[in-house]
Amino acid sequence: MSEFVSICEVGPRDGLQIAKTRMTTDDKVRWIASIAAAGVKEIEVGSFVPPRVVPQLADTPEIVARVLVEIPGITVQALAPNLRGVQNAYNAGVHKISIPVSVSEGHSRANLNRAPAESIEMMKGICEWLHAQPRKVPLVVGVSTAFGCSIDGVVTTAQTVAMAKGLADAGADAIMLADTVGYAHPAQIRAVVRATREAIGPTLYGLHLHDTCGLGIANALAGVEEGIRAFDSCLAGLGGCPYAPGASGNVVTEDLVFMLESMGFRTGIDLQKLFEARRVLHDGLPAEPMHGQVPKAGIPPTFRKAA
């Protein structure tokens, strides 16, 4: 049996948060349903942040309510920036909560209005509250700017490892290393993954990669070779952080699935149905550019899904 690699589709959150036009709630639900129909089992459907901060995601409570009823069988994930957001996400009924914490000082203050050390302290309270609730909801912490920052520049491996260790000690259930601005290269991915795993063991869960410099898929491969078996990705490579100047879209879900399945890793995702989900996305957001090499080339006749 081939090894399984988990893919969380973050398009409905990360992909839409800097879109120039807004997708209607009905179109979002239709898009999420098409992603689920392709076999994606984990989808980040929105963000519990104030609507004035990210107006494109102001309908997240309605999206969560509808998806929980209309699209059974998927893990519904949402992002939250603080304890209030976590409480709102929990009370809305999500199955998993993600929260971003920046390694670099500049991005942390721009994105979250607090210093990195303050984020670790905040995380202790969040984990304490969440773990005390009767319904168990895993908390995945995204260590943002883990490989570099467009504001502060170089982020050292030691900085990233220290942040990951602090968050693990605070009670985070799982930690994803995020190349928020897309500056990483494969050798750096390998080095940081190894060092972080040595510090926090299996709490290191996965990678969240961006493709700013065209190395997103190469970095995913480096992660796979280092034993990472969980990735965030975005259909059509949409996305980016509004508080990270110059950052562009996420690693493309279609390209990532093609690579993994071609290598013999099971994802449970149907590539042709992903293309159909891509069309649903384009119908709902026609002005947004769509990326990805495999969708442009088409599925080659040599392609075989993993057994």
Secondary structure as UniProt FT lines:
FT   STRAND          6..9
FT   HELIX           11..15
FT   TURN            16..18
FT   HELIX           25..37
FT   TURN            38..39
FT   STRAND          42..47
FT   TURN            51..53
FT   HELIX           55..57
FT   TURN            58..59
FT   HELIX           60..70
FT   TURN            72..73
FT   STRAND          75..79
FT   HELIX           83..92
FT   STRAND          96..102
FT   HELIX           105..112
FT   HELIX           116..131
FT   STRAND          139..144
FT   TURN            150..152
FT   HELIX           157..170
FT   STRAND          174..179
FT   TURN            180..181
FT   HELIX           186..200
FT   HELIX           201..203
FT   STRAND          204..210
FT   TURN            212..213
FT   HELIX           216..225
FT   TURN            226..227
FT   STRAND          230..234
FT   HELIX           235..237
FT   TURN            242..243
FT   TURN            245..246
FT   HELIX           253..262
FT   TURN            263..264
FT   HELIX           271..284
FT   TURN            286..287
FT   HELIX           293..297
FT   TURN            301..302
//
